[in-house]
Amino acid sequence: MVEISRRTVLKAASLVGVAVLPQSRAAAAPTSAGTQPILYLFLNSEEAAFVEAAVSRLIPDDDQWPGALKAGVPGYIDKQLAGAWGAGERLYRSGPWRPGTPSQGYQLPFTPAELFRTSLAAINKELAHATPFARMSSEQQDAYLTHLEKGGKDLGGVPSDVFFTHLWESTLEGFFSDPVYGGNRDMAAWRMIGFPGAYASYYDVVDRHGIKIDRAPTSIGEDPHGGIHINPGIPAREP
């Protein structure tokens, strides 16, 4: 049997999308160990519990790298839902609302914030007299998420596969995006795949070809050099 690393799977997933990633080592529900607390702006406690547990299964920890929860992905999703994307500021909102073909993309009247709130309310209502998602075993959580992904389940007017797609794509975005947006804590995902981040200048290596850029990644929110440094080797003067 050929073993495939999580790095390989996630690099492929960031391009084409995948279903739930099986990972028996991950905990059944998020724990506080090694996880920084998140101040939620949009999600209530029940919604946050589901999102934390779900992203923990979609991109779980492994022996070498943190998963989506420790990387702060729920915080990224929360901030997006509380902001312009969640409010649907760039969505067409005038209808008519009719089922579309797959090539037509998203066709529902819900903003992303409404879609998450409606779907999570339906899920939590369904599980109110059963085992809450966050307290299910890892196998039960994987089965439940797979059931959502397959579709055919109505979540208060939101098809379950549409909700799952939004959840999965938001999880990927939060895991791989720049940390200034709330996810990818400590740039763990970038370190995992070897992405150098948002260096503004490669002047020192522009004439060197076929080399590996092997240095710590940097966020767009930080200066990799700690300020402005004049290189005396560059024939230019300060204004």
C-alpha atoms as an extended CHARMM CRD file, in Angstrom:
* protein
*
       239  EXT
         1         1  MET       CA              0.0000000000        0.0000000000        0.0000000000  PROA      1               0.0000000000
         2         2  VAL       CA              1.4000000000        3.3950000000       -1.0070000000  PROA      2               0.0000000000
         3         3  GLU       CA              1.3750000000        5.9490000000        1.7980000000  PROA      3               0.0000000000
         4         4  ILE       CA              0.4590000000        9.5180000000        0.8960000000  PROA      4               0.0000000000
         5         5  SER       CA              1.4760000000       12.3320000000        3.2260000000  PROA      5               0.0000000000
         6         6  ARG       CA             -1.0180000000       14.8480000000        4.5450000000  PROA      6               0.0000000000
         7         7  ARG       CA              1.0270000000       17.5650000000        2.8510000000  PROA      7               0.0000000000
         8         8  THR       CA              0.3910000000       15.9220000000       -0.5460000000  PROA      8               0.0000000000
         9         9  VAL       CA             -3.3300000000       15.5130000000        0.1180000000  PROA      9               0.0000000000
        10        10  LEU       CA             -3.8040000000       19.0930000000        1.2790000000  PROA      10              0.0000000000
        11        11  LYS       CA             -1.8620000000       20.5290000000       -1.6510000000  PROA      11              0.0000000000
        12        12  ALA       CA             -4.1880000000       18.6250000000       -3.9750000000  PROA      12              0.0000000000
        13        13  ALA       CA             -7.2520000000       19.6080000000       -1.9430000000  PROA      13              0.0000000000
        14        14  SER       CA             -6.3990000000       23.2790000000       -2.2040000000  PROA      14              0.0000000000
        15        15  LEU       CA             -6.7180000000       22.9320000000       -5.9640000000  PROA      15              0.0000000000
        16        16  VAL       CA             -9.6280000000       20.5790000000       -6.5280000000  PROA      16              0.0000000000
        17        17  GLY       CA            -11.3660000000       20.0200000000       -3.1720000000  PROA      17              0.0000000000
        18        18  VAL       CA            -11.8270000000       16.7300000000       -1.3680000000  PROA      18              0.0000000000
        19        19  ALA       CA            -14.2140000000       15.0510000000        1.0230000000  PROA      19              0.0000000000
        20        20  VAL       CA            -13.5320000000       14.3700000000        4.6860000000  PROA      20              0.0000000000
        21        21  LEU       CA             -9.9160000000       13.4200000000        5.3090000000  PROA      21              0.0000000000
        22        22  PRO       CA             -9.7160000000       10.1830000000        7.3170000000  PROA      22              0.0000000000
        23        23  GLN       CA             -7.3750000000       10.5260000000       10.2580000000  PROA      23              0.0000000000
        24        24  SER       CA             -7.8040000000        8.1380000000       13.1520000000  PROA      24              0.0000000000
        25        25  ARG       CA             -5.2780000000        9.9480000000       15.3570000000  PROA      25              0.0000000000
        26        26  ALA       CA             -7.4060000000       13.0860000000       15.6930000000  PROA      26              0.0000000000
        27        27  ALA       CA             -9.5450000000       13.6300000000       18.7750000000  PROA      27              0.0000000000
        28        28  ALA       CA            -13.2990000000       13.1560000000       18.5510000000  PROA      28              0.0000000000
        29        29  ALA       CA            -13.8690000000       16.7410000000       19.6230000000  PROA      29              0.0000000000
        30        30  PRO       CA            -11.6600000000       19.8090000000       19.9730000000  PROA      30              0.0000000000
        31        31  THR       CA             -9.8280000000       20.1880000000       23.2420000000  PROA      31              0.0000000000
        32        32  SER       CA             -8.1680000000       23.1450000000       24.8840000000  PROA      32              0.0000000000
        33        33  ALA       CA             -4.7160000000       21.5580000000       24.8720000000  PROA      33              0.0000000000
        34        34  GLY       CA             -2.4440000000       23.4980000000       22.5470000000  PROA      34              0.0000000000
        35        35  THR       CA             -5.3600000000       25.5340000000       21.1850000000  PROA      35              0.0000000000
        36        36  GLN       CA             -5.5680000000       29.2780000000       21.7020000000  PROA      36              0.0000000000
        37        37  PRO       CA             -9.0220000000       30.6150000000       22.6480000000  PROA      37              0.0000000000
        38        38  ILE       CA            -11.0100000000       32.3920000000       19.9410000000  PROA      38              0.0000000000
        39        39  LEU       CA            -13.1340000000       35.4760000000       20.5360000000  PROA      39              0.0000000000
        40        40  TYR       CA            -16.1350000000       34.8880000000       18.2990000000  PROA      40              0.0000000000
        41        41  LEU       CA            -17.8790000000       37.8300000000       16.6620000000  PROA      41              0.0000000000
        42        42  PHE       CA            -20.6140000000       35.9820000000       14.7660000000  PROA      42              0.0000000000
        43        43  LEU       CA            -20.9070000000       32.3670000000       15.8760000000  PROA      43              0.0000000000
        44        44  ASN       CA            -22.7660000000       31.5750000000       19.0870000000  PROA      44              0.0000000000
        45        45  SER       CA            -21.5220000000       28.8490000000       21.4310000000  PROA      45              0.0000000000
        46        46  GLU       CA            -23.5070000000       26.0240000000       19.7950000000  PROA      46              0.0000000000
        47        47  GLU       CA            -22.4980000000       27.0870000000       16.2850000000  PROA      47              0.0000000000
        48        48  ALA       CA            -18.8580000000       27.4810000000       17.3110000000  PROA      48              0.0000000000
        49        49  ALA       CA            -18.8300000000       24.0110000000       18.8820000000  PROA      49              0.0000000000
        50        50  PHE       CA            -19.9700000000       22.4560000000       15.6020000000  PROA      50              0.0000000000
        51        51  VAL       CA            -17.5280000000       24.4530000000       13.4690000000  PROA      51              0.0000000000
        52        52  GLU       CA            -14.5830000000       23.6740000000       15.7540000000  PROA      52              0.0000000000
        53        53  ALA       CA            -15.3740000000       19.9600000000       15.7530000000  PROA      53              0.0000000000
        54        54  ALA       CA            -16.0490000000       19.8850000000       11.9980000000  PROA      54              0.0000000000
        55        55  VAL       CA            -12.8350000000       21.6040000000       10.9180000000  PROA      55              0.0000000000
        56        56  SER       CA            -10.9620000000       19.3070000000       13.3110000000  PROA      56              0.0000000000
        57        57  ARG       CA            -12.1310000000       16.3980000000       11.1890000000  PROA      57              0.0000000000
        58        58  LEU       CA            -11.7620000000       18.0830000000        7.8040000000  PROA      58              0.0000000000
        59        59  ILE       CA             -8.1030000000       18.9670000000        8.4720000000  PROA      59              0.0000000000
        60        60  PRO       CA             -7.0380000000       17.0930000000       11.6060000000  PROA      60              0.0000000000
        61        61  ASP       CA             -3.7710000000       17.2400000000       13.5080000000  PROA      61              0.0000000000
        62        62  ASP       CA             -1.1160000000       14.7050000000       12.6720000000  PROA      62              0.0000000000
        63        63  ASP       CA              2.1710000000       13.7660000000       14.3010000000  PROA      63              0.0000000000
        64        64  GLN       CA              4.0170000000       16.6430000000       12.6540000000  PROA      64              0.0000000000
        65        65  TRP       CA              1.6160000000       19.4750000000       11.8550000000  PROA      65              0.0000000000
        66        66  PRO       CA             -1.3650000000       21.1590000000       13.5430000000  PROA      66              0.0000000000
        67        67  GLY       CA             -4.7870000000       20.7940000000       11.9770000000  PROA      67              0.0000000000
        68        68  ALA       CA             -7.4170000000       23.3940000000       11.2120000000  PROA      68              0.0000000000
        69        69  LEU       CA             -8.4950000000       23.9790000000       14.8080000000  PROA      69              0.0000000000
        70        70  LYS       CA             -5.0240000000       24.7050000000       16.1610000000  PROA      70              0.0000000000
        71        71  ALA       CA             -4.3340000000       26.8280000000       13.0780000000  PROA      71              0.0000000000
        72        72  GLY       CA             -7.2300000000       29.0960000000       14.0740000000  PROA      72              0.0000000000
        73        73  VAL       CA             -9.5140000000       28.2670000000       11.1460000000  PROA      73              0.0000000000
        74        74  PRO       CA            -12.7620000000       28.7110000000       13.1700000000  PROA      74              0.0000000000
        75        75  GLY       CA            -11.6440000000       32.2790000000       13.8850000000  PROA      75              0.0000000000
        76        76  TYR       CA            -11.1100000000       32.8950000000       10.1810000000  PROA      76              0.0000000000
        77        77  ILE       CA            -14.5710000000       31.5450000000        9.3380000000  PROA      77              0.0000000000
        78        78  ASP       CA            -16.1510000000       33.6290000000       12.1070000000  PROA      78              0.0000000000
        79        79  LYS       CA            -14.5060000000       36.8480000000       10.9160000000  PROA      79              0.0000000000
        80        80  GLN       CA            -15.5700000000       36.2150000000        7.3330000000  PROA      80              0.0000000000
        81        81  LEU       CA            -19.1670000000       35.5860000000        8.3970000000  PROA      81              0.0000000000
        82        82  ALA       CA            -19.1460000000       38.7610000000       10.5030000000  PROA      82              0.0000000000
        83        83  GLY       CA            -17.7790000000       40.8380000000        7.6250000000  PROA      83              0.0000000000
        84        84  ALA       CA            -18.5970000000       41.8590000000        4.0750000000  PROA      84              0.0000000000
        85        85  TRP       CA            -18.4700000000       38.3030000000        2.6910000000  PROA      85              0.0000000000
        86        86  GLY       CA            -20.9260000000       37.0750000000        5.3080000000  PROA      86              0.0000000000
        87        87  ALA       CA            -23.2680000000       39.9550000000        4.5280000000  PROA      87              0.0000000000
        88        88  GLY       CA            -23.2330000000       39.0440000000        0.8340000000  PROA      88              0.0000000000
        89        89  GLU       CA            -22.1550000000       42.5120000000       -0.2350000000  PROA      89              0.0000000000
        90        90  ARG       CA            -21.1430000000       41.2860000000       -3.7030000000  PROA      90              0.0000000000
        91        91  LEU       CA            -23.9830000000       38.8320000000       -4.2110000000  PROA      91              0.0000000000
        92        92  TYR       CA            -26.9320000000       39.3770000000       -6.5230000000  PROA      92              0.0000000000
        93        93  ARG       CA            -29.9240000000       39.4400000000       -4.1670000000  PROA      93              0.0000000000
        94        94  SER       CA            -32.9480000000       40.2250000000       -6.3320000000  PROA      94              0.0000000000
        95        95  GLY       CA            -34.0390000000       36.7710000000       -7.5340000000  PROA      95              0.0000000000
        96        96  PRO       CA            -35.8380000000       34.9360000000       -8.9600000000  PROA      96              0.0000000000
        97        97  TRP       CA            -34.5930000000       32.0220000000       -6.8610000000  PROA      97              0.0000000000
        98        98  ARG       CA            -34.7950000000       28.9160000000       -9.0000000000  PROA      98              0.0000000000
        99        99  PRO       CA            -32.6910000000       25.7450000000       -8.9960000000  PROA      99              0.0000000000
       100       100  GLY       CA            -29.7030000000       26.1660000000      -11.2590000000  PROA      100             0.0000000000
       101       101  THR       CA            -27.3710000000       23.8330000000      -13.0700000000  PROA      101             0.0000000000
       102       102  PRO       CA            -23.9470000000       23.0630000000      -11.5870000000  PROA      102             0.0000000000
       103       103  SER       CA            -22.3290000000       25.3880000000      -14.1250000000  PROA      103             0.0000000000
       104       104  GLN       CA            -24.4290000000       28.3040000000      -12.8690000000  PROA      104             0.0000000000
       105       105  GLY       CA            -22.9330000000       28.2210000000       -9.3880000000  PROA      105             0.0000000000
       106       106  TYR       CA            -24.6300000000       29.3990000000       -6.2170000000  PROA      106             0.0000000000
       107       107  GLN       CA            -28.3580000000       30.0770000000       -6.7150000000  PROA      107             0.0000000000
       108       108  LEU       CA            -29.8220000000       30.4470000000       -3.1970000000  PROA      108             0.0000000000
       109       109  PRO       CA            -31.2140000000       33.6530000000       -1.6220000000  PROA      109             0.0000000000
       110       110  PHE       CA            -29.1180000000       33.2540000000        1.5390000000  PROA      110             0.0000000000
       111       111  THR       CA            -26.0800000000       35.3760000000        2.2710000000  PROA      111             0.0000000000
       112       112  PRO       CA            -23.1510000000       33.2940000000        3.5380000000  PROA      112             0.0000000000
       113       113  ALA       CA            -23.9630000000       34.4080000000        7.0960000000  PROA      113             0.0000000000
       114       114  GLU       CA            -27.6080000000       33.4100000000        6.6650000000  PROA      114             0.0000000000
       115       115  LEU       CA            -26.5820000000       30.1200000000        5.0710000000  PROA      115             0.0000000000
       116       116  PHE       CA            -24.3270000000       29.1550000000        7.9860000000  PROA      116             0.0000000000
       117       117  ARG       CA            -26.7920000000       30.3260000000       10.6490000000  PROA      117             0.0000000000
       118       118  THR       CA            -29.7240000000       28.5330000000        9.0250000000  PROA      118             0.0000000000
       119       119  SER       CA            -27.8140000000       25.3130000000        8.3950000000  PROA      119             0.0000000000
       120       120  LEU       CA            -26.2300000000       25.1630000000       11.8390000000  PROA      120             0.0000000000
       121       121  ALA       CA            -29.5750000000       25.8350000000       13.5110000000  PROA      121             0.0000000000
       122       122  ALA       CA            -31.1200000000       22.9220000000       11.5970000000  PROA      122             0.0000000000
       123       123  ILE       CA            -28.2130000000       20.6220000000       12.4700000000  PROA      123             0.0000000000
       124       124  ASN       CA            -28.2650000000       21.5140000000       16.1670000000  PROA      124             0.0000000000
       125       125  LYS       CA            -32.0400000000       21.1160000000       16.2760000000  PROA      125             0.0000000000
       126       126  GLU       CA            -31.7700000000       17.6810000000       14.6760000000  PROA      126             0.0000000000
       127       127  LEU       CA            -29.1340000000       16.5920000000       17.1940000000  PROA      127             0.0000000000
       128       128  ALA       CA            -30.7630000000       18.2500000000       20.2170000000  PROA      128             0.0000000000
       129       129  HSD       CA            -32.1990000000       14.9400000000       21.4420000000  PROA      129             0.0000000000
       130       130  ALA       CA            -29.2650000000       12.8340000000       20.2270000000  PROA      130             0.0000000000
       131       131  THR       CA            -25.4960000000       13.1080000000       20.5460000000  PROA      131             0.0000000000
       132       132  PRO       CA            -24.2790000000       16.6400000000       19.7240000000  PROA      132             0.0000000000
       133       133  PHE       CA            -21.8240000000       16.6660000000       16.8510000000  PROA      133             0.0000000000
       134       134  ALA       CA            -18.9700000000       17.9240000000       19.0270000000  PROA      134             0.0000000000
       135       135  ARG       CA            -19.3910000000       14.9170000000       21.3410000000  PROA      135             0.0000000000
       136       136  MET       CA            -19.5970000000       12.2460000000       18.6580000000  PROA      136             0.0000000000
       137       137  SER       CA            -16.7330000000        9.8390000000       18.0810000000  PROA      137             0.0000000000
       138       138  SER       CA            -14.4060000000       10.6650000000       15.2110000000  PROA      138             0.0000000000
       139       139  GLU       CA            -15.9840000000        7.8950000000       13.1290000000  PROA      139             0.0000000000
       140       140  GLN       CA            -19.4850000000        9.2640000000       13.7740000000  PROA      140             0.0000000000
       141       141  GLN       CA            -18.3720000000       12.7720000000       12.9070000000  PROA      141             0.0000000000
       142       142  ASP       CA            -16.8330000000       11.5960000000        9.6290000000  PROA      142             0.0000000000
       143       143  ALA       CA            -20.0220000000        9.7120000000        8.7740000000  PROA      143             0.0000000000
       144       144  TYR       CA            -22.1890000000       12.7440000000        9.5370000000  PROA      144             0.0000000000
       145       145  LEU       CA            -20.0490000000       15.0970000000        7.4640000000  PROA      145             0.0000000000
       146       146  THR       CA            -20.0120000000       12.6020000000        4.5890000000  PROA      146             0.0000000000
       147       147  HSD       CA            -23.8140000000       12.4500000000        4.7900000000  PROA      147             0.0000000000
       148       148  LEU       CA            -23.9770000000       16.2430000000        4.5180000000  PROA      148             0.0000000000
       149       149  GLU       CA            -21.5750000000       16.2330000000        1.5770000000  PROA      149             0.0000000000
       150       150  LYS       CA            -23.6220000000       13.7080000000       -0.3750000000  PROA      150             0.0000000000
       151       151  GLY       CA            -26.6470000000       16.0120000000       -0.2990000000  PROA      151             0.0000000000
       152       152  GLY       CA            -30.3120000000       15.1370000000       -0.1990000000  PROA      152             0.0000000000
       153       153  LYS       CA            -30.7160000000       16.5870000000        3.2920000000  PROA      153             0.0000000000
       154       154  ASP       CA            -32.6150000000       19.8310000000        3.8560000000  PROA      154             0.0000000000
       155       155  LEU       CA            -31.1300000000       22.2120000000        6.4260000000  PROA      155             0.0000000000
       156       156  GLY       CA            -33.8790000000       24.7840000000        6.8180000000  PROA      156             0.0000000000
       157       157  GLY       CA            -33.9720000000       25.4650000000        3.0830000000  PROA      157             0.0000000000
       158       158  VAL       CA            -30.2580000000       24.9620000000        2.4830000000  PROA      158             0.0000000000
       159       159  PRO       CA            -29.2680000000       21.7360000000        0.6890000000  PROA      159             0.0000000000
       160       160  SER       CA            -26.7670000000       19.9410000000        2.8900000000  PROA      160             0.0000000000
       161       161  ASP       CA            -24.2140000000       19.5790000000        0.0870000000  PROA      161             0.0000000000
       162       162  VAL       CA            -24.2660000000       23.3610000000       -0.4710000000  PROA      162             0.0000000000
       163       163  PHE       CA            -23.5990000000       23.9510000000        3.2150000000  PROA      163             0.0000000000
       164       164  PHE       CA            -20.8240000000       21.3560000000        3.2390000000  PROA      164             0.0000000000
       165       165  THR       CA            -19.1840000000       22.9870000000        0.2090000000  PROA      165             0.0000000000
       166       166  HSD       CA            -19.1880000000       26.3780000000        1.9460000000  PROA      166             0.0000000000
       167       167  LEU       CA            -17.8040000000       24.8310000000        5.1330000000  PROA      167             0.0000000000
       168       168  TRP       CA            -15.0660000000       22.9070000000        3.3090000000  PROA      168             0.0000000000
       169       169  GLU       CA            -13.9880000000       25.8010000000        1.0890000000  PROA      169             0.0000000000
       170       170  SER       CA            -13.9210000000       28.1710000000        4.0840000000  PROA      170             0.0000000000
       171       171  THR       CA            -11.8310000000       25.6520000000        6.0080000000  PROA      171             0.0000000000
       172       172  LEU       CA             -9.3010000000       25.4390000000        3.1860000000  PROA      172             0.0000000000
       173       173  GLU       CA             -9.1890000000       29.2230000000        2.8730000000  PROA      173             0.0000000000
       174       174  GLY       CA             -8.6410000000       29.6850000000        6.5870000000  PROA      174             0.0000000000
       175       175  PHE       CA             -5.9220000000       27.0500000000        6.6850000000  PROA      175             0.0000000000
       176       176  PHE       CA             -3.8950000000       28.3840000000        3.7370000000  PROA      176             0.0000000000
       177       177  SER       CA             -4.6610000000       32.1300000000        3.7280000000  PROA      177             0.0000000000
       178       178  ASP       CA             -2.4430000000       34.8480000000        5.1260000000  PROA      178             0.0000000000
       179       179  PRO       CA             -2.5860000000       34.9490000000        8.9400000000  PROA      179             0.0000000000
       180       180  VAL       CA             -3.8170000000       38.5600000000        8.8990000000  PROA      180             0.0000000000
       181       181  TYR       CA             -7.2560000000       37.1370000000        8.0780000000  PROA      181             0.0000000000
       182       182  GLY       CA             -7.4450000000       35.1090000000       11.2710000000  PROA      182             0.0000000000
       183       183  GLY       CA             -6.3740000000       31.6020000000       10.2250000000  PROA      183             0.0000000000
       184       184  ASN       CA             -3.0870000000       29.8470000000        9.4050000000  PROA      184             0.0000000000
       185       185  ARG       CA             -1.7980000000       30.5930000000       12.8950000000  PROA      185             0.0000000000
       186       186  ASP       CA              2.0090000000       30.8140000000       13.0460000000  PROA      186             0.0000000000
       187       187  MET       CA              1.9150000000       30.2080000000        9.2770000000  PROA      187             0.0000000000
       188       188  ALA       CA              1.8410000000       26.4800000000       10.0030000000  PROA      188             0.0000000000
       189       189  ALA       CA              0.1830000000       25.5920000000        6.6870000000  PROA      189             0.0000000000
       190       190  TRP       CA              2.7580000000       27.5820000000        4.7280000000  PROA      190             0.0000000000
       191       191  ARG       CA              5.5980000000       25.9180000000        6.6070000000  PROA      191             0.0000000000
       192       192  MET       CA              4.0500000000       22.5380000000        5.8770000000  PROA      192             0.0000000000
       193       193  ILE       CA              3.9360000000       23.0440000000        2.0950000000  PROA      193             0.0000000000
       194       194  GLY       CA              7.1030000000       25.1500000000        1.8530000000  PROA      194             0.0000000000
       195       195  PHE       CA              5.4000000000       28.3950000000        0.7580000000  PROA      195             0.0000000000
       196       196  PRO       CA              7.5650000000       31.4860000000        1.4920000000  PROA      196             0.0000000000
       197       197  GLY       CA              4.6250000000       33.8300000000        2.0050000000  PROA      197             0.0000000000
       198       198  ALA       CA              4.3540000000       37.4890000000        1.0960000000  PROA      198             0.0000000000
       199       199  TYR       CA              7.9150000000       38.6040000000        0.5100000000  PROA      199             0.0000000000
       200       200  ALA       CA              7.7060000000       41.9050000000       -1.3570000000  PROA      200             0.0000000000
       201       201  SER       CA             11.1410000000       41.6950000000       -2.9280000000  PROA      201             0.0000000000
       202       202  TYR       CA             13.4010000000       38.9750000000       -4.2740000000  PROA      202             0.0000000000
       203       203  TYR       CA             16.0000000000       41.4670000000       -5.4690000000  PROA      203             0.0000000000
       204       204  ASP       CA             18.8620000000       39.5430000000       -3.9020000000  PROA      204             0.0000000000
       205       205  VAL       CA             18.0660000000       36.3540000000       -5.8430000000  PROA      205             0.0000000000
       206       206  VAL       CA             16.4870000000       37.7120000000       -9.0350000000  PROA      206             0.0000000000
       207       207  ASP       CA             19.5120000000       36.6840000000      -11.1310000000  PROA      207             0.0000000000
       208       208  ARG       CA             19.7440000000       33.1900000000       -9.6280000000  PROA      208             0.0000000000
       209       209  HSD       CA             17.7290000000       30.4790000000      -11.3280000000  PROA      209             0.0000000000
       210       210  GLY       CA             16.6660000000       27.0080000000      -10.2610000000  PROA      210             0.0000000000
       211       211  ILE       CA             17.3220000000       27.5960000000       -6.5640000000  PROA      211             0.0000000000
       212       212  LYS       CA             15.1010000000       26.7170000000       -3.6260000000  PROA      212             0.0000000000
       213       213  ILE       CA             13.8420000000       29.6460000000       -1.5670000000  PROA      213             0.0000000000
       214       214  ASP       CA             14.4590000000       28.1580000000        1.8560000000  PROA      214             0.0000000000
       215       215  ARG       CA             13.5090000000       30.6920000000        4.4970000000  PROA      215             0.0000000000
       216       216  ALA       CA             10.7520000000       31.2270000000        7.0190000000  PROA      216             0.0000000000
       217       217  PRO       CA              7.4820000000       32.4920000000        5.5160000000  PROA      217             0.0000000000
       218       218  THR       CA              6.2600000000       36.0090000000        6.1730000000  PROA      218             0.0000000000
       219       219  SER       CA              2.7830000000       37.5250000000        6.3740000000  PROA      219             0.0000000000
       220       220  ILE       CA              1.6100000000       40.6320000000        4.5370000000  PROA      220             0.0000000000
       221       221  GLY       CA              1.1250000000       42.1030000000        8.0070000000  PROA      221             0.0000000000
       222       222  GLU       CA              4.8050000000       42.0520000000        8.9210000000  PROA      222             0.0000000000
       223       223  ASP       CA              8.0790000000       43.4360000000        7.6120000000  PROA      223             0.0000000000
       224       224  PRO       CA             10.5170000000       40.5510000000        7.1140000000  PROA      224             0.0000000000
       225       225  HSD       CA             13.4580000000       42.8960000000        7.6530000000  PROA      225             0.0000000000
       226       226  GLY       CA             12.1630000000       44.7760000000       10.6700000000  PROA      226             0.0000000000
       227       227  GLY       CA             11.8980000000       48.1140000000        8.8650000000  PROA      227             0.0000000000
       228       228  ILE       CA             13.4810000000       49.8410000000        5.8880000000  PROA      228             0.0000000000
       229       229  HSD       CA             17.1110000000       48.9400000000        5.2650000000  PROA      229             0.0000000000
       230       230  ILE       CA             19.2370000000       50.6080000000        2.6330000000  PROA      230             0.0000000000
       231       231  ASN       CA             21.3840000000       48.2390000000        0.5960000000  PROA      231             0.0000000000
       232       232  PRO       CA             24.5910000000       50.1220000000       -0.2910000000  PROA      232             0.0000000000
       233       233  GLY       CA             25.0940000000       47.8100000000       -3.2460000000  PROA      233             0.0000000000
       234       234  ILE       CA             22.0330000000       49.2200000000       -5.0140000000  PROA      234             0.0000000000
       235       235  PRO       CA             22.8760000000       52.3640000000       -7.0780000000  PROA      235             0.0000000000
       236       236  ALA       CA             20.0960000000       54.5740000000       -5.7400000000  PROA      236             0.0000000000
       237       237  ARG       CA             19.6490000000       57.3850000000       -3.2510000000  PROA      237             0.0000000000
       238       238  GLU       CA             16.9720000000       58.1430000000       -0.7220000000  PROA      238             0.0000000000
       239       239  PRO       CA             14.7190000000       60.9880000000       -1.8630000000  PROA      239             0.0000000000
